[in-house]
Amino acid sequence: MSAVTQLAPQRAARIATQLIELIELQKLLPGDKLPPERQLADLLEVSRPSLREALHILQAQGLVQIKHGQGTYVQEPVVAQELRASVMTKTHGLNELFDAREVLEVPASKWAAEKATKEDFRLLRATLNQIETITSIQPIDFDQLQALDAKFHLTIVGIAGNRFINQTLNVLQDVMRMSMETTLRLPGRSEISRNQHNEILAAIENGDGELASKLTLQHITGARKTALADAKKKESN
């Protein structure tokens, strides 16, 4: 298999992640139409064939619907609806969400440390710099902060290069957004998260996969404890 053939799926997965970020940043809802293909390709600075492959990935995940001759529309996968309902009504649903994050993100961090390039470092660092800027301005724009937090994690998974993990985590994004919105708004949590992100990136930059995975597990464990404590508090009120 040639290097180009190996890189193609990884490139499409990263473009798919960029499209999800675009949908989140523009706050597009199910039923909303994405910009035309040419405009999207120019906006993301990618080729139209690569963009089409990424759109088909999102369609397979149930995140968009491609209507030939009409355009591409945002849609919500059934699994996301079911997961959201579970998380909203049951504490154990939230617990299971963090279980899934551990299974997916901990090994992905290790692989990212082994595969990351200087350009990957730059992209991750740029995201953390944006988070630093957002959290330095009061009041904090928590919608923007959550989108950037998700971008950091999805970029790491994209670097890892496992399409199954990338696609599964993308499907979970809508549900994850709910837990992030809860935890990031709690006093001191955004600062803790920011510091942990910097530690994870440092491990990836140093090529230390074992440390990167360990730090990612600690990060998710901390977020889990915070989210569960907040959920139990709300249930008791």
N, C-alpha and C positions, 0 to 999 in steps of 0.2 A: 504494500500500500504506500502510495507516495505521500510526501509531507503535505502537499496541497489537499489531497483527499482526506487526510486526517484532520486538517485544520478547518475544513468546510463546515462540519456539524457544529464545532465549537464556535465558529464565527456566527452561524445562524442562531445559536442559543443565546449568544451575547446580544445580538440585534433584537431577539425576542424580549430579552430583559429590558433593553432600552425602550422598546415599545410599551411595555408595562409601566415603566417609569413615566413615559410621556402621558399615558392614560391617567395615571395618578396625579401628576402635576397639573394637568389641564382639567382634572376633576370630571372626566367623562363618565357618564353613567350608562348602564345597560340600555341599548337602543340608540345611543349617540353614534354618529358616523365619524370614522377616522378621516383625516385629510387624504386627498388623492395620492395614489402610489408615487407619482413623480415628486410631489411636494414632500412626502414622507422620506423618500430616498435622499433628497437634497438636505432635508432637515437633519437626518441622522448621518449624513455623509457616507452612505453605503450604496452599493450597486443595486439596481432594481431586482435582478435575479436573487441576490442574497436576502433582500427585503421580502420577496415573495416566499422564500423558504421559511423565514422567520414567522411570517403571517400564518403559514400553514401549520407551524408548530403551535401557535396560539389557538388556531382553530381546532386542532386535535385536542388541546387542553380544555376546549369549551369556553375560552376567554373572548373570542371574537367569532363573528360569522361573516364569511365572504360570500357576497351576493353578486354573481357575475353580471356585469353591466350596470350595477348599481353602486358598488363600493363595499367597504368593510365596516362592520358595525360591532360595537362593544356588546358583549353579553356575559352573563354570570353563569358559571357552570353549576349544575345541580349539586355537585359534591360540596361546593362552597356554601350554597344555601343551607344544606343539611348540617355542615360543620358549624356555621355561624349560629344556627338555632341551638345546637348542642352546647356551644360555648356560652351563649347568652343565658341558658336556663340551668346549666349544671356545672358545678365546680369541677367535676371529674372530666368534663369535656375540655376545659381549659388545661387541666393536667395532661390530658392526652395530646393536646396541641404541642405542649412543650416537650413531651416524649418524642413526638415526630421531629421537632426541630433538632433535638439531640442526635437522633438517628441520622438525619440528613446533613446537618451543618458541621458536626464535629469531624467526621472523616473528610468532608469537603475542605475544611481549613488545612488539614494535613496535606492533601493533594495540591492545594493552591500554593502552599509554601514550596512544594517540590517543582511546580511548573511555572510559577509567576515570572513575568519578564519585567524589564524596567518600565515599559509602558503600563503594565498592570499596576506596578507600584505607584506610578504617577496618577492613575485614575483613582485608586483607593485613597491616596493622600489628598487629592483634590476634593473628594467627597468629605473627608474628615475636616478639611479646611472650611468647607461650606457649613458643616455642622457647627464648627467653632464660631463662625460668623453669626449664624442663626441664634445660637444660645447666648451671644454677647449683647443682643438687642432685646430690650424689654418693651412691651411684653413679648415673650417668645411665641413665634408662629409655630404652634405644635403640629399643624398639618404639614408644613414644610419640613419640620424636624423629623416627623415620622417617615415621610417619603425618602429623605436622605438616609435615615437609619436603615430602611429596607433596601435602599440602593447599595449601601455598603455590604450588607449580607449577601444580596443577590450577585453582586460583582464577584465576591469570593467564590461563590458556588459556580459562577460562570467560568472563572479561571480554572477551577478544578477539572472542568471538561467532561463531567458525567452528565449526559443529557437527561437520563432518568431522574436524577436528583434535581437537576435544574428545573425540569418541567413540573415535578411534584411540588417543589417549593413555590413555584409560580402559582400553582393552583391554590396553595395554602395562603397566599399573600393577603387576600381579602380578610380572612379570619385572623391572621397574624396582625394586621393593621389595627384591629380592635384591641388586642392585648397590648400592643405598643402604645396606642393612644392613652390607655389607662395608666401604664407604668411610667411613661415618659413625663406625664403631667404631675406625678407625685414629687414632693419636695426632695431635691438632691439627686433624684434618679437620673436625670439627663446628664449631670456631671459625672456620676459613676459610670454610666454607659459610655460617655465620651472617652474617659480615661481607659476603660477596658478595650474599646475599639483601637486606641493608639497602641496598646500593648499587643493586641492581636496582629496589627499591621507590622509592628516591629519584628515579631517572630516570623512572619511571612517574608519580610524583606531579608531577614537573616537566613532564610531557608531552613528554619527549625520547625519541621512539621509536627513533631511531638509536642513542642511547647505551644504552637498555634492551636492544636486540637485541645490541649489541656485548658488554655485560656478561653477558648470558645465554650467549652463545657461549663467553666466557672461563670462565664457571662450569661449563658442561658439559664443556669441554675439560679443565679441571683434574680434574673427577670422573672423566673417562675415563682420564686418565694414572694416577691413583691406583688405580682399579679394575683396570686392565690389569696394572700392576706387581704388585699383590697376587695377581692370578690366576696370573701367570707364576711368582711365588714359590711358590705352592701346588702348581703343576704340577711344579716342579723338586724338591719335597720327596718 
